[in-house]
Amino acid sequence: MKQSMTLIPTLREVPADAEIRSHQLLLKAGFIRQNASGVYSFLPLGKKVLQKVEQIVREEMDRAGGVELLMPALQQAELWQESGRWYSYGPELIRLKDRHGREFSLGPTHEEVITSIVRDEVKSYKRLPLTLYQIQTKFRDEKRPRFGLLRGREFVMKDAYSFHANTESLDEVYKKIFQAYANIFTRCQLNFRAVIADSGAMGGKDTHEFMVLSEVGEDTIAYSDSSDYAANIEMAPVITKYDKSNETIKELQKVETKQQKTIADISSFLNTPKEKCIKTLLFKVDDKYVLVLVRGDHEVNDIKLKNLFEAQIVELAEADETKEVLGCSVGSLGPVHVSDLEIVADHAVEAIVNGVCGANEEDYHFVNVNVGRDFNVSKFVDLRFIQEGDPSPDGQGTIKFAKGIEVGHVFKLGTRYSEAMNATFLDENGKSKPMIMGCYGIGVSRIVAAIAEQFNDENGLIWPVDIAPYDVHLIPINMKDDTQRQLSEELYNLLGENRYDVLFDDRKERPGVKFADSDLIGLPVRMTIGKKAAEGMVELKIRKSGEMIEIHKDELLSTLAELFKNK
């Protein structure tokens, strides 16, 4: 492609609203442009990169037994009402009505649509298992779109769905797709980890996320320093054992603690370690209130709380709700004398002796609080977030934290959607059973941003060979020089005949502008035609290493073959 014939609007200044490196560089190098908050156009370079990623995804999904289809972005409300998600999905679901008043949504995902298709077309176990996937634009009304392609309202996603007659079949396909995802991210040369995850609004159990390690990631990964264990911070179980002190149990006392609201305030005011304080929080779990206790230096993990009660919605009670239920503000809450609410506590609370907690009265706390004597707990379970330094849940090493960008997620949905939507099949005995489902998503446009985030330097992008929009950036120093122009045209045609994708900078720009744009765009090899064109000499620059090679044109194909051999 001749550069004068395409659209590559490079920028010299970083856009003010671009916070992270990938967003800055994709804008500066002319790969994307913002149309609205969280909505982007892929310009020609960006579209080519997107297609390269899509092709890798297709190849690995096909190899894993997937079959591609395409479903509508516009989805009927009735399908979402069947599954129950029309009412529970939240404000991220973009809803609209047609001219006849019928309700639709712009699809953030396609569980309902694919379930309805397979429900209507597959009736027998003989047609199972079946794995279908699509690559399509998705829509989610994010509250705060940010970081360019990493969190948008419109994005490109590969979503796949598998249907099974039994759990063994689901397990087998799950492993195949899991491996396909690992292959995809490896081929994209990303530094990633597969982590144990929560299924969120999707439903289902046994899920993993694929995280690209990056300081700009919005998710925290807990991983072992001595094994392959990795999990989202909210899913990592705590296996710490707590030893109960053998100190003498003291008499319960109520003390005034004016203006002392936080654990840090109370710990300092009473000269008591945070580990002896009981943090008390009121949660609304579906339609009931629950009092939750953790140690003062720990934080309540609402995902673990949600899983404990198998709840749909878990929310921290608002200040006015807390006041109405317990008669005081959040800073004065405690479990003593509370009899009409269920109380659950983290294991660490059971080991506290002569602790401190709120008195459910403004500006007062209890000291020398002891579980069993002063209050009762219905369940002691793991309810806190894991912390750095805790033992790894697999028993090997200790936990460390890293930031990650989620680029893929695999779920075992079970019968969550098939039961709700009556997607059944007849087994070998003629008995009707709900199909067992799996769901597998990849953020295709997110991968583009993740690659840009990991592959760049101070001069611009550095695309991996399999992802780069072009293989070679061909730059004649002076297009007015007939010798340079003719050699450039000759080599452009030669490379094209040998299946190299070449961007030919035929613009009448200064060499400095061309070189700066070339570094910014980040193609694997830059080929410069300069003063030695009459001798048939060209200069190659490897973008990744900065290495310069001067060769004769007759050596070009063999040299490029060697350079691209190892990719």
C-alpha positions in Angstrom: 0.0 0.0 0.0 1.3 3.4 -0.9 1.1 5.7 2.0 -0.2 8.6 -0.1 -3.3 6.5 -0.9 -4.3 5.6 2.7 -5.3 7.4 5.8 -2.6 7.5 8.5 -3.2 10.8 10.4 -0.2 10.8 12.8 -0.1 13.4 15.6 2.9 15.2 17.1 1.2 15.9 20.5 -0.3 13.4 22.9 -4.1 14.0 23.2 -4.9 15.5 26.7 -7.5 12.9 27.6 -5.3 9.9 26.8 -4.1 8.6 30.2 -2.2 5.5 29.3 0.5 4.6 26.9 -1.5 2.4 24.5 -4.3 5.0 24.2 -1.8 7.7 23.5 0.2 5.8 20.9 -2.8 4.3 19.1 -4.1 7.9 18.7 -0.8 9.4 17.8 0.1 6.8 15.3 -3.2 7.1 13.5 -4.7 3.7 14.4 -7.9 4.9 16.0 -10.0 8.0 16.5 -12.5 8.8 19.1 -16.1 9.5 17.9 -17.7 9.8 21.4 -16.8 8.8 24.9 -16.0 5.1 24.8 -16.7 4.9 21.0 -13.8 4.6 18.5 -13.3 4.2 14.8 -10.6 1.9 13.7 -8.6 3.7 10.9 -6.9 1.6 8.2 -3.9 0.7 10.3 -6.0 -0.2 13.3 -8.4 -2.2 11.2 -5.5 -4.3 9.8 -4.2 -5.0 13.3 -7.7 -6.0 14.4 -8.1 -8.3 11.5 -4.7 -10.0 12.3 -5.9 -10.6 15.9 -9.3 -11.9 14.6 -7.5 -14.3 12.3 -5.5 -15.8 15.1 -8.7 -16.1 17.2 -10.5 -17.9 14.3 -7.6 -20.3 13.6 -7.4 -21.4 17.2 -11.2 -21.6 17.8 -11.6 -23.6 14.6 -8.8 -25.9 15.7 -10.6 -26.4 19.1 -13.8 -27.5 17.3 -15.7 -24.2 17.2 -17.9 -23.2 14.2 -18.4 -19.5 13.4 -21.8 -17.9 12.9 -23.0 -14.3 13.3 -25.9 -13.2 15.5 -27.7 -9.9 15.6 -26.5 -7.0 17.8 -30.2 -6.0 18.2 -31.8 -8.4 20.7 -35.4 -8.8 21.7 -36.3 -8.0 25.3 -38.4 -11.1 25.5 -35.3 -13.3 25.4 -33.7 -11.4 28.2 -36.9 -11.6 30.1 -37.0 -15.4 29.7 -33.5 -15.6 31.3 -34.4 -13.0 34.0 -31.5 -10.8 33.1 -33.6 -8.0 31.6 -34.3 -6.9 35.2 -31.0 -7.8 36.9 -28.3 -6.9 34.4 -28.0 -3.3 35.4 -27.6 0.1 33.7 -24.8 -1.2 31.4 -27.5 -2.8 29.2 -28.5 -0.4 26.5 -32.3 -0.6 26.0 -34.4 0.9 23.2 -37.8 0.7 21.6 -38.7 0.4 17.9 -41.4 2.5 16.2 -44.0 0.0 17.4 -43.0 0.3 21.1 -41.3 -3.2 21.2 -38.3 -3.3 23.5 -34.8 -4.3 22.4 -31.3 -4.2 23.7 -28.0 -3.7 22.0 -26.2 -6.9 22.9 -23.5 -6.8 25.5 -23.3 -10.6 25.2 -25.3 -13.3 23.5 -26.3 -16.1 25.9 -30.0 -15.5 25.3 -29.8 -15.4 21.6 -27.6 -18.4 21.1 -29.7 -20.4 23.6 -32.9 -19.6 21.7 -31.3 -20.7 18.4 -30.0 -24.0 19.7 -33.2 -24.6 21.6 -35.2 -24.4 18.4 -32.8 -26.4 16.2 -31.2 -29.1 18.4 -33.5 -31.8 19.9 -31.4 -34.9 20.4 -28.2 -35.9 22.3 -26.9 -37.0 18.9 -26.3 -33.4 17.9 -24.3 -32.7 21.0 -21.7 -31.4 21.8 -21.9 -28.3 19.7 -19.6 -25.2 20.0 -20.6 -22.0 18.1 -18.7 -18.7 18.1 -18.9 -15.2 16.6 -16.7 -12.1 16.3 -18.9 -9.1 16.6 -19.4 -5.6 18.1 -20.8 -5.5 21.6 -22.4 -2.6 23.5 -22.2 -1.8 27.2 -23.1 1.6 28.7 -20.1 1.9 30.9 -20.4 4.4 33.7 -16.9 5.7 33.1 -15.3 4.7 29.7 -11.6 5.1 30.0 -8.2 4.0 28.8 -9.1 4.0 25.1 -9.9 0.5 23.8 -9.6 -1.1 27.2 -12.9 0.1 28.6 -15.4 1.4 26.0 -19.1 1.4 25.3 -18.6 -0.3 21.9 -16.0 -3.0 21.4 -15.2 -6.1 19.3 -15.5 -9.4 21.1 -15.3 -13.1 20.2 -18.0 -15.0 22.1 -18.4 -18.7 22.0 -21.0 -21.0 23.5 -20.9 -24.8 23.9 -23.8 -27.1 24.4 -23.5 -30.6 26.0 -25.4 -33.6 27.1 -23.3 -34.2 30.2 -20.7 -32.5 32.5 -17.9 -34.7 31.2 -18.4 -33.3 27.7 -18.4 -29.8 29.1 -15.2 -30.4 31.0 -13.5 -31.7 27.8 -14.5 -28.7 25.7 -13.7 -26.3 28.5 -10.1 -27.6 28.5 -9.9 -27.3 24.7 -11.1 -23.7 24.7 -8.8 -22.9 27.7 -5.9 -24.2 25.7 -7.0 -22.3 22.5 -7.0 -19.1 24.6 -3.5 -19.8 25.9 -2.4 -20.4 22.3 -4.1 -17.1 21.1 -2.4 -15.0 23.7 0.9 -16.8 23.2 0.8 -16.1 19.5 0.1 -12.5 20.2 3.3 -12.6 22.4 1.4 -11.3 25.4 2.7 -11.7 29.0 -0.4 -13.2 30.5 -1.7 -15.4 33.4 -4.8 -17.6 33.6 -6.5 -16.9 36.9 -9.4 -18.3 38.9 -12.3 -15.8 38.5 -15.9 -14.9 39.5 -18.6 -15.3 36.8 -20.4 -12.1 37.8 -23.7 -11.3 35.9 -23.0 -14.3 33.6 -23.9 -16.9 36.2 -22.3 -20.3 36.4 -19.2 -21.7 38.2 -15.7 -22.9 37.5 -14.5 -19.8 35.6 -11.0 -18.5 34.6 -9.9 -15.1 33.3 -6.9 -14.5 31.1 -5.0 -11.5 32.4 -2.3 -9.5 30.6 0.1 -8.3 33.2 0.2 -4.5 33.1 0.5 -1.7 35.7 -2.5 0.0 34.1 -4.7 -3.0 34.6 -7.9 -2.5 36.6 -7.9 -5.9 38.2 -5.6 -7.2 40.9 -4.2 -10.7 40.6 -3.1 -12.7 43.6 -0.4 -15.1 42.6 2.0 -17.5 44.4 5.7 -16.7 44.4 6.5 -20.4 44.2 3.9 -22.0 41.9 1.5 -21.4 39.0 -1.4 -20.5 41.3 -3.1 -17.3 40.3 -6.6 -15.9 41.0 -8.5 -12.6 40.9 -8.1 -11.1 44.3 -11.8 -11.6 45.1 -11.7 -15.3 44.4 -8.5 -16.3 46.2 -9.4 -18.3 49.4 -7.6 -17.5 52.6 -6.0 -20.5 54.3 -4.3 -18.6 57.1 -4.7 -20.3 60.5 -5.4 -18.0 63.5 -4.1 -18.9 67.0 -6.4 -17.7 69.8 -4.6 -15.9 72.6 -4.7 -17.6 76.0 -4.9 -14.2 77.8 -7.5 -13.8 80.6 -10.9 -12.8 79.5 -11.8 -9.4 80.9 -15.1 -7.7 81.8 -17.0 -6.0 78.9 -16.8 -2.2 79.1 -18.4 0.6 77.2 -16.2 3.6 76.6 -16.7 7.0 75.0 -15.0 7.5 71.7 -16.1 10.9 70.5 -15.4 11.6 66.8 -13.5 8.3 66.4 -15.1 6.6 63.4 -12.6 4.5 61.5 -10.6 1.5 62.6 -7.4 3.6 62.4 -9.1 6.3 64.6 -10.2 3.7 67.2 -6.9 1.8 67.2 -5.0 5.0 67.9 -7.4 6.4 70.4 -7.6 3.2 72.5 -4.0 2.3 71.9 -5.2 -1.1 70.6 -3.8 -3.0 67.6 -6.1 -3.1 64.5 -5.9 -6.9 64.8 -7.9 -6.7 68.0 -10.6 -4.5 66.5 -13.8 -6.0 65.0 -14.9 -4.2 61.8 -18.7 -4.4 61.6 -20.6 -3.7 58.3 -24.3 -4.0 57.4 -24.9 -5.6 54.0 -28.1 -6.1 52.1 -28.1 -9.6 50.7 -30.9 -9.9 48.2 -33.9 -9.0 50.4 -32.5 -9.3 53.9 -29.9 -7.5 56.0 -26.8 -9.3 57.3 -24.2 -8.1 59.8 -20.7 -9.0 58.6 -17.6 -9.0 60.9 -14.0 -9.0 59.9 -10.8 -8.2 61.7 -9.8 -4.5 61.8 -6.9 -4.9 59.4 -9.0 -6.9 56.9 -11.6 -6.0 54.2 -14.9 -7.7 53.6 -14.9 -9.6 50.3 -18.4 -9.1 48.9 -18.0 -11.8 46.3 -17.3 -14.4 49.0 -20.3 -13.1 50.9 -22.4 -13.4 47.7 -21.3 -17.0 47.2 -21.9 -17.8 50.9 -25.6 -16.9 50.6 -25.8 -17.9 46.9 -27.3 -14.4 46.4 -28.0 -12.5 43.2 -27.2 -9.1 44.7 -25.0 -8.1 47.6 -24.7 -4.4 48.5 -23.3 -2.5 51.4 -26.2 -0.8 53.2 -26.5 2.9 52.7 -25.9 5.3 55.6 -29.7 6.0 56.1 -30.5 2.2 56.0 -27.8 1.5 58.6 -29.3 4.3 60.8 -32.8 2.9 60.4 -31.8 -0.8 61.1 -29.3 -0.3 63.9 -29.9 3.2 65.1 -26.4 4.6 64.5 -23.8 5.5 61.9 -21.4 3.1 60.2 -18.5 4.1 62.5 -20.3 2.9 65.6 -21.6 -0.5 64.5 -21.0 -3.7 66.5 -22.5 -7.1 67.1 -23.1 -6.9 70.8 -26.8 -7.0 71.8 -27.9 -7.6 68.2 -30.4 -10.4 68.1 -32.7 -9.7 65.1 -30.1 -10.0 62.4 -28.0 -12.9 61.1 -24.3 -12.3 62.0 -21.6 -13.9 59.9 -17.9 -13.5 60.6 -14.5 -14.2 59.0 -12.4 -16.9 60.7 -10.0 -14.3 62.1 -12.7 -12.8 64.3 -13.1 -16.1 66.1 -9.5 -15.8 67.4 -10.0 -12.3 68.8 -9.8 -12.1 72.6 -10.8 -9.0 74.5 -11.4 -7.1 71.3 -13.0 -3.8 70.4 -16.2 -3.0 68.5 -18.8 -0.4 68.0 -21.6 -0.1 70.6 -24.4 0.7 68.2 -24.5 4.1 69.9 -23.0 7.2 68.5 -19.5 8.0 69.9 -19.3 4.8 72.0 -17.4 1.5 71.6 -17.1 -1.7 73.6 -13.8 -3.0 74.8 -13.0 -6.5 76.0 -15.5 -8.0 73.6 -15.5 -11.7 73.3 -17.4 -13.9 70.8 -19.7 -16.4 72.5 -20.0 -14.4 75.7 -21.0 -11.0 74.3 -22.4 -11.9 70.9 -23.1 -15.0 68.8 -22.1 -15.7 65.2 -24.2 -18.0 62.9 -21.2 -18.9 60.7 -17.4 -18.5 60.7 -16.2 -18.6 57.1 -13.6 -17.1 54.8 -15.0 -13.6 54.2 -12.0 -11.4 53.7 -9.8 -10.4 50.8 -6.5 -12.2 50.6 -3.4 -10.0 51.3 0.1 -9.9 50.1 2.2 -12.2 52.4 -0.6 -14.6 53.1 0.1 -18.3 52.4 -0.8 -19.3 48.8 -4.1 -21.3 48.7 -2.3 -24.2 47.0 0.1 -24.4 49.9 3.1 -23.4 47.9 4.8 -20.1 48.7 3.2 -16.8 49.6 0.9 -14.4 47.8 2.0 -11.5 45.8 -0.1 -9.0 43.9 0.1 -7.8 40.2 -2.2 -5.7 38.0 -3.8 -7.2 35.0 -5.9 -6.4 32.0 -8.7 -8.9 31.4 -8.6 -10.1 27.8 -10.4 -13.4 28.0 -12.9 -15.3 30.2 -14.2 -18.9 30.2 -17.2 -20.1 32.1 -19.0 -23.3 32.9 -22.5 -22.0 32.8 -24.2 -25.3 33.5 -28.0 -25.1 33.1 -28.4 -21.5 34.1 -29.8 -20.4 30.7 -31.1 -23.7 29.3 -33.4 -24.3 32.3 -34.7 -20.7 32.3 -35.3 -20.8 28.5 -36.4 -24.4 28.2 -33.5 -25.5 26.0 -33.8 -29.2 26.3 -32.8 -32.4 24.4 -33.8 -36.0 24.4 -31.1 -38.3 25.9 -30.4 -41.9 24.7 -33.3 -43.1 26.8 -35.7 -40.6 25.3 -35.8 -38.5 28.5 -35.9 -34.7 28.2 -33.0 -32.9 29.9 -31.7 -29.3 29.9 -28.6 -28.7 27.9 -25.4 -28.1 29.8 -23.6 -24.9 28.6 -20.2 -23.3 28.5 -19.4 -19.7 27.5 -16.1 -18.3 26.3 -15.3 -14.7 25.6 -12.3 -12.8 24.2 -12.0 -9.0 24.0 -10.6 -8.7 20.5 -10.2 -5.0 20.5 -8.9 -5.2 24.0 -6.1 -7.4 22.8 -5.1 -4.7 20.4 -4.7 -2.2 23.2 -3.0 -4.8 25.5 -0.4 -5.5 22.8 0.2 -1.8 22.3 0.5 -1.4 26.1 3.2 -4.1 26.3 5.1 -3.4 23.0 6.3 0.2 22.8 9.3 2.4 23.5 9.8 6.2 23.8 9.5 6.5 20.0 6.3 4.6 19.4 4.7 1.2 18.9 6.7 -2.1 18.3 4.2 -4.6 16.8 4.9 -8.3 16.9 5.4 -9.7 13.4 2.1 -11.7 13.4 0.1 -8.7 14.5 1.8 -5.8 12.6 -0.4 -4.1 10.0 2.4 -4.4 7.5 5.6 -6.3 7.4 7.9 -3.7 5.9 8.0 0.1 5.9 9.6 1.1 2.6 11.0 4.6 2.8 12.8 6.4 -0.1 14.7 9.4 1.2 13.9 11.5 -1.8 11.0 10.7 -4.1 12.2 13.3 -6.6 15.4 11.3 -7.2 14.6 9.0 -10.1 17.1 6.3 -9.0 15.7 6.1 -5.5 12.1 6.2 -6.8 12.7 3.5 -9.4 14.5 1.2 -7.0 11.8 1.7 -4.4 9.1 0.8 -7.0 11.1 -2.3 -8.1 11.5 -3.6 -4.5 7.9 -2.7 -3.6 6.7 -5.0 -6.5 9.3 -7.7 -5.7 8.2 -7.9 -2.0 4.5 -7.9 -3.0 5.1 -10.8 -5.4 6.7 -12.7 -2.5 3.8 -12.1 -0.2 5.2 -9.4 2.0 2.8 -6.7 3.0 4.6 -3.4 2.4 3.7 0.2 3.4 5.5 2.4 0.8 6.0 5.9 2.1 5.8 7.7 -1.2 5.0 11.0 0.4 6.9 14.2 -0.5 8.0 14.7 3.2 11.3 15.4 4.8 13.3 12.2 5.8 13.0 13.2 9.5 9.2 13.2 9.3 9.2 9.9 7.5 11.5 8.2 10.1 9.6 9.6 13.0 6.3 8.4 11.6 7.9 5.0 10.9 9.0 4.6 14.5 5.6 5.7 15.8 3.7 3.3 13.6 6.1 0.5 14.6 6.3 -2.0 11.7 8.8 -4.8 12.2 11.3 -3.8 9.5 12.1 -0.4 8.0 13.8 -0.4 4.6 15.4 2.9 3.5 16.4 3.7 0.0 19.0 6.5 0.0 22.1 7.8 -1.6 23.5 4.3 -2.5 20.4 3.4 -4.6 22.5 3.6 -7.8 24.6 0.7 -6.3 21.5 -1.3 -5.5 22.2 -0.9 -1.7 19.4 -0.6 0.9 19.4 -0.2 4.6 17.2 -2.3 6.9 16.3 -1.3 10.5 14.8 -3.8 12.9 12.2 -1.9 14.9 12.4 -4.2 17.9 16.2 -4.1 18.4 17.2 -1.0 16.5 19.7 -3.1 14.6 20.8 -1.6 11.2 21.8 -3.8 8.2 23.1 -2.6 4.9 22.6 -5.1 2.0 22.5 -5.3 -1.7 19.0 -5.6 -3.3 19.9 -9.1 -4.5 20.2 -10.2 -0.8 16.9 -8.7 0.2 14.6 -11.7 0.0 17.0 -14.1 1.7 17.7 -11.5 4.5 14.0 -10.8 5.1 13.3 -14.6 5.1 15.9 -15.0 7.9 14.6 -12.0 9.8 11.0 -13.2 9.7 11.8 -16.9 10.2 11.8 -16.7 14.0 9.3 -13.9 14.1 
